[in-house]
Amino acid sequence: MTVGPGYGSADMTRAQMRASTADRDRAVELVTRAYTEGRLDKDEHDARVERAMTASTFAELDSVVIDLPGARPVAPVPSAQPQWAKTNSLAITSMICGIAQLMFGPLATVPAVVCGHMARSQIRRTGEQGAGMALAGLIMGWIGVGFTVLVVIGAVLLVAAATSGSGVGG
């Protein structure tokens, strides 16, 4: 019984391969499941978890779980989605809205900022791709907000100057 890829093979090269954090986590899940089923006592559970977390190769991980039921081959499931589908859609929206400000002005500013913040939050939670796009959309959105504020302040000052100038002459 093995934990990493190439399950069930007695291949020496697989046993010497370095284990990833995900592989160690799978081993800990198996040990914890065995503990909750009453197959291990607390001390043995703690010792095996420690060994699994410090294991560097598949051989070390295999030795932690080899005698536990349920330690059958569970290969990581490859994603059926294309690579581009893993990018957060709000990040894409944020970047598009940030770029669209050039054509539509401040209409796209608020969606760029809102979608950018929401995308960054989702990306941190789910681990999706698109952090750079979300950040780019967010930055462009905030630049758009700043530019819009400057234009409004300039217009107010221009109207105030025109109004005060016409009252002096009369």
C-alpha positions in Angstrom: 0.0 0.0 0.0 1.4 3.3 -1.0 0.6 7.0 -0.7 2.2 8.7 -3.7 2.0 8.3 -7.4 2.9 5.0 -9.0 0.9 3.1 -6.3 1.3 -0.6 -6.0 4.6 -0.7 -7.8 7.7 -2.0 -6.1 9.8 0.3 -8.2 12.9 1.5 -6.4 13.0 4.8 -8.2 9.5 5.7 -7.0 10.4 4.8 -3.5 13.3 7.2 -3.7 11.3 10.1 -5.2 10.8 13.1 -3.0 7.3 13.4 -1.5 5.3 16.6 -1.8 3.2 18.3 0.9 0.1 16.9 -0.7 1.5 13.4 -0.4 2.3 13.9 3.3 -1.2 15.3 3.8 -2.7 12.2 2.3 -0.7 10.0 4.6 -1.8 12.0 7.6 -5.4 11.6 6.5 -5.0 7.8 6.3 -3.4 7.7 9.8 -6.1 10.0 11.2 -8.9 7.9 9.7 -7.3 4.7 11.2 -7.2 6.5 14.6 -10.8 7.5 14.4 -11.8 3.9 13.5 -9.9 2.7 16.6 -7.1 1.0 14.8 -4.4 3.1 16.4 -4.1 4.5 19.9 -3.3 8.1 20.5 0.5 7.6 21.0 0.9 5.6 17.8 -1.3 8.1 15.9 0.9 11.0 17.1 4.1 9.1 16.3 2.9 8.2 12.8 1.7 11.8 12.0 5.1 13.1 13.1 6.9 10.5 10.8 4.6 11.4 7.9 5.1 15.1 8.3 8.9 14.8 8.4 9.1 12.2 5.6 11.0 13.3 2.5 10.5 10.3 0.2 7.7 8.0 -0.8 9.5 5.1 0.9 9.3 6.9 4.2 5.6 7.7 3.7 4.8 4.1 2.6 6.3 2.8 5.8 3.9 5.0 7.9 0.7 3.7 6.3 1.6 0.3 4.8 -0.2 -1.8 7.5 -3.4 0.4 7.5 -6.6 -0.7 5.7 -7.7 1.9 3.2 -4.1 2.8 2.2 -4.9 1.7 -1.3 -3.8 3.5 -4.4 -5.6 6.8 -4.7 -3.9 8.6 -7.6 -4.4 12.4 -7.8 -7.3 13.0 -10.1 -6.2 15.1 -13.1 -8.4 18.1 -13.8 -10.7 17.7 -16.8 -10.8 21.5 -17.3 -8.4 23.2 -19.7 -5.6 25.2 -18.2 -7.3 28.6 -19.0 -10.5 27.5 -17.1 -8.6 27.5 -13.8 -8.2 31.3 -14.0 -10.6 33.1 -11.7 -13.4 34.7 -13.8 -13.7 37.8 -11.6 -9.9 38.4 -12.1 -10.5 38.4 -15.9 -13.5 40.7 -15.5 -11.5 43.1 -13.3 -8.8 43.4 -15.8 -11.2 43.8 -18.7 -13.0 46.5 -16.8 -9.7 48.2 -16.0 -8.8 48.3 -19.6 -12.3 49.3 -20.7 -12.0 52.5 -18.7 -10.0 53.9 -21.7 -13.1 53.6 -23.9 -16.0 54.0 -21.4 -14.5 56.2 -18.8 -15.7 55.9 -15.2 -18.5 53.5 -16.1 -16.0 50.6 -15.9 -14.1 51.9 -12.9 -16.3 50.6 -10.1 -16.7 47.1 -11.5 -12.9 46.9 -12.0 -12.3 47.7 -8.3 -15.1 45.6 -6.9 -14.3 42.5 -9.1 -10.6 42.9 -8.3 -11.2 42.8 -4.6 -13.6 39.9 -4.9 -11.3 38.0 -7.2 -8.3 38.4 -4.8 -10.4 37.1 -2.0 -11.6 34.1 -4.0 -8.1 33.3 -5.3 -6.7 33.3 -1.7 -9.4 30.9 -0.7 -9.5 28.6 -3.7 -5.9 28.8 -5.0 -7.1 29.6 -8.6 -4.9 31.3 -11.1 -5.3 35.0 -12.0 -3.9 36.9 -9.0 -1.9 39.1 -11.4 -4.9 39.9 -13.5 -7.0 40.8 -10.4 -4.2 43.0 -9.1 -3.8 44.7 -12.5 -7.6 45.3 -12.8 -7.6 46.6 -9.2 -4.7 49.0 -9.8 -6.2 50.3 -13.1 -9.6 50.7 -11.4 -8.1 52.7 -8.5 -6.2 54.9 -11.0 -9.5 55.4 -12.8 -11.1 56.4 -9.5 -8.3 58.9 -8.8 -8.5 60.3 -12.3 -12.2 60.7 -12.0 -11.9 62.5 -8.7 -9.3 64.9 -10.1 -11.6 65.6 -13.1 -14.5 66.3 -10.8 -12.4 68.6 -8.6 -11.1 70.4 -11.7 -14.6 70.9 -13.0 -15.8 72.2 -9.6 -12.9 74.6 -9.4 -13.5 75.8 -13.0 -17.2 76.4 -12.4 -16.3 78.2 -9.1 -13.8 80.4 -10.9 -16.2 81.2 -13.8 -18.9 82.0 -11.3 -16.8 84.3 -9.1 -15.3 86.0 -12.2 -18.7 87.0 -13.6 -19.8 88.6 -10.4 -16.8 90.9 -10.1 -17.4 92.7 -13.4 -20.9 93.9 -12.7 
